[in-house]
Amino acid sequence: MSRSFFSLISLRNWCIRSTFLNSGLRPTTTDLGDGTVIHCWVPKTRQESKPNLLLIHGIGANAMWQWAEVVGRLTPHFNVYVPDLVFFGSSYTTRPERTESFQAECLVRLVEALCVKGRLRVVGLSYGGFVAYSMAVQFKDVVERLVICCAAVCMEENDIVEGRFKVADVEAAADILLPQTPEKLKELMSFTVFNPPRILPTCFLLDFIHEMYGQHLEERRELIRAIPRDRKISEIPRITQVLWTSLLSLQSTAYVDNMGRSGSDISPGVWSQIKRTAMGVLLQLCRHIGDNAKLVVIKNAGHAFNVERPREFYRHLKEFLIDHPPPGATCLSACENGK
């Protein structure tokens, strides 16, 4: 795979890194002591008066690229933490685990190692939504509010076979999610972007593939394979924390309102039409949680809504995480030495 001498992706990386630094964050690398190392952006100066916010990226570009459009808007209000999940960016492990449960465990151990005081408000994009939900299930005293974006947490193993997703099987999904050719990267964009660019130079696409998908390819495929394995709705625990989930449609939808519906009040006739679709899988999460869940639809956006509609995304985050903070949240310290 050849690359041009001048790398636009490396230049973009430099610009995004500057955005994070100018937003009051600094990069850290934490050795968890068991062969696991996690890279994370943390506040340069932590302010005890601010709540903590953990931003979890999805499969694809590294954490910087996925959060660059909103991180500067969030740091004035929160102590923001932006980790690279295991096998993304500079994070890795020698352990054999590949589940979102293991990723969630690593993130909680990370915040303990960073001596983060207080509970966390957590936002997870796509695969990061699976990890965030697992955090909320396993560590109820750590996660106080949860935002899940474009993550079909209530999917089951047979959903792909039954045609809810536009891929034949998990391996085909991995081929798209981890593209190794310009053609596959274009296919990925056709799935994730509402208005994908019509013309992109091959050298640019190759550069992006090299930077974002050049390391830990097989380990990431293993992460993808682990998502639906033995997954059943009946065995997915219900969380007690307040949940905000975004359902992103490629066109205006008559199935749900723009704000405020959990999916529990959709008529049986309408539900029968959509439950077999990817949209139905996402709606099922809200039905699974019940009254603690709020559903938001960002219209005319794709899976990469955080890049396509960052202002609207931030507006909803602000309403849920800032304007209506969790009542009676109990603070705790995740650091034994009290730092």
N, C-alpha and C positions, 0 to 999 in steps of 0.2 A: 504494500500500500504506500504509494508515493505521496509526499506532501510538498507544498511550495515552501520556499525559504521564508517568505513573509507570512506569518500566521495571524489571520484576523481573529481566530478563536483565542489565541494567546493574548492579543491586544484587548479583546473583550474581557478576558479573565482579569487582566490588570485593572481595567476600568471598574469591574464589579468589586474587586478587592478594595479599591479606593473608596467605593461607596460604603462598604462595610466599615472600613476604618474611620471614615468621616461620620458614620452613624454612631460612633462611640463604642465600637466592638474591637476586639483583638483576637487573633487566632491562638489556640492552645492545643496541645497534644497531651492526652492523659493515658498512662499505662495502668490498666485495671489489674495487672498482676497475674493474669492467668493465660497470657498469650494474646490478650485482646488490647488493642490500642485504638482510642477514639479521638478524632480531631473535632474540635468544636470552637465556634466563635462565641465569646463571652463578653460581658460588659467590661470596659476598661475600668470603670468605677461603679461598683454596685451601690445602689441607693435603697436602703431598707424601707423607705416609704413607698416604693414602687412594687407592684406585684410581679411575679415571675412568669415569663412566657417562653415555652419551648416550641420551636418550629421544626417539624419533622418532614423531610423531603420525600419524594417518591422515586421510583426507578427512572433512570434517565440521566440528565445532567446532575452535576454535584449540587450540594446544598446552596452554595452561593448563587448559582444561576437560577435556581428555582425560587429563591426568596428575595432576589435583588430588587424587584419592583415595589415591594412593600416594607422591607426592613427599616428603611429610613423613616417611615411614617409611624412605626411601632416603638422604636427605641425611646422617644420622648415619654412614653406612657408606661413602659415595662422594662424590667431587667430581662433582656432578650438573650436566649441561648439557641444557637443554630448548629447542631451537630451534623457531621457526616455519618450516616449509618454504616455498619460494618460492611466492608467491601465496596465502599464508595469514597471518593476523595482519598484522604490519607488514613482512613480507618480500616482496620483489618483484624482478623483473629486466626489463631492456629487451632482453635476448638472446632469440633465437627458440626455443631448445631447450625441450622439454617432457617429456623422458624421465626415468625414475627414475635413470638413470645420471647425468644432469646434476644432479639433486637431490643425489645422493651426492657428486659432485664439489664442489658448493657447501658441503656440510657439512664435508668434509675441509679445504677452504680456510678455512672458518670456524675450525676448531680450530687450524689453523696460525696464523691471524691472532690468535687468543686466546692463543697461546703455551702451549698445553696440552702438558705433558710426560708421557710415558708412553703406553702403548697404551690402547685404548678397549674397554669392554664396552658392547655396543649392544643396545637393545631397540626393536623396531619394531612398531607397531600397524597392522594392515590395510595401507593404502597405504604406511605407514612401513616395513612389513616388506619390501616390494619395494625400497625405498630402502636399507634396512639390508643386504639381501642383495647389492645392487649394490656397496655399500661394501666388503663382505667380499671380493667378487670382484676389484674394482679395486685395493683398498688392503690387501693381506694383512698388511703390516707395521704397519698402524694398528689393525685390528680383531682382538682376541684371542678374544672370545667373543660369541656372537650369540643373541638371543632373537627369534623371529619369531612374531607372534600374529595368527591369522586372516588370513593372507596367502597366497593361492594362487599362490605363486611359480612352480610348475610348470604353470600353466594354459597352454593353447595358444589360438591365435586362433580356432579352430573350436569351442572348448568351449561358448561361449554358444549357437551355432547348434545344437549337438547336445543342448542341454537340460541341461547340468550346473548352470546357474544359472537362477534363476526370472525371467529377463528375456528379451525377444525379441532384443535387440541391444545394442550398446554405448551407443547414444543413449538407449534406454529406461533403461539402468542409470544414465546421467548424470542423467536427469530425476529419478530417485529419490534418488541420492546428493547432488544439489544442488537440493533442493526449493525451489520458489518460491511454493507455495500451502500452506495448512494441510492440505489433503487429501494432497498429496504428502509432507509432513512426517510425517503419520500413517502413510502407507504405508511410509516409511523406518523408522519405529519398529517397525512390524509385522515387518519383516525383521531388525532388529538387537537388539530387546529381548525377553527371554523372557516377561516379563509386562508388556506395555505398558499405561500408564494408560488407563482406559476413558474418562475425561472430562478434556479439557484445553480451557481457554477459548481461543477463536479469537484474542483479543488477545495472549495469551501466545505462541501459535504464530507469529503475525505478527512479534512482537517478536524471537523467536529467529531467524526467517528473516532479518530485517533485520540483526541483529548478526553472524550467522555466515555468511550467504550473500549479503550485499549488495555485496561487492566481488570483482573479478577472476573473475566468473562464467564468461566464455568461456574465459579462460586455464585455469581448473580443468577445464572440459569437455575441453580439449585434453590435459591431463594424463591424464584418464581414457581418452581415445581412444588414447593412446600405450601404455597398459599391454599390451593383447593384440596390438598390431600386429606382424605377422610373428614372433610368439612360437612357438617350437618347443622341446619338452623336450630334444631331442637337441642343441640349440645352447645350452642353459643350462649355464654352467660349474659344476662341483662345487667347493664350498669345502672348505678343509682345516681351518678353525676348528671348534671344538666348537659344535654347534647345539642349541638347545632350542626346540621349537616347540609351541605350544598349539593343540589342535583342540577347538573348543567345540561341544558338541552341545545341542540343545534338549530332549533327553530322554536318559535313561540309554541307553548304547549297548553292545551285545554285541560290537562289532567290535574294540575295543581295550581294554586295561586302563587304569586311571587313571594309572599311571606306568610309565615305563621301556621301552616298546616303540617300535621305530623304524618299524614297519610292514612290515619285511622278512620277518617270520615269520608274516604272515597267510596263511591257507590259500588256495589258488587259487580254491576255491569261494566263499569269503567275499569275496575280492578282486573276483571277477567281478560280485558284487552291488553293490558300492559304488564301483567305479572310475569309473562314469559319473555320479556325484553330485559336489556341491561338496565333500563330505567326502572323496571319493576324490581330488580334486585336491590337497587339503591333505596327505593321507596319502602321495601320490606324492612330495611334497617330501622326506619322510623316507626313502622308498625310494631316491630319487635321490641323497641324501647318503650313506646307508649307516650304518656303525657309529658315525660321529661325531655322529649325530643322536639326540636323545631326544624322545619324544612325550609330551605331557601332555594329558589331557582334563579340562576343567572342566565338570562336568555341570550341567544345569538352568540354563544361562546362554546368552545370545545373543551376537551380534557385539560388543555393548557390555559385555562381561564385566568390563572394567576399572572400570565404574561399578556393575554389578550384583553382582560378587563380588570387591571390591578386597582383602579379607583373604586369600582363597584365592590370588588372583593374586600378592600380595606373598609369601605363604608359598612358592610355587614359585620366585619370583625369588630369594628369600633362599637357598633350597636350592641353586640353580644358580649364582648369582653371588657368594654370600658364604660359605656353608658348605663348598662344594667349589670353591675358586678354581682357575684354570688353572695347571697345573704348569709350572714353568720359563718363565714369561712373560718375554720380553725387553723391557726398557723402552727407549724411544727418545724423543727430543725432536722435536716438530713445529715448534719455533721456532728459527730460525737464529741469532737474537741471544742465545739462552739465557735469556731472562727467565722 
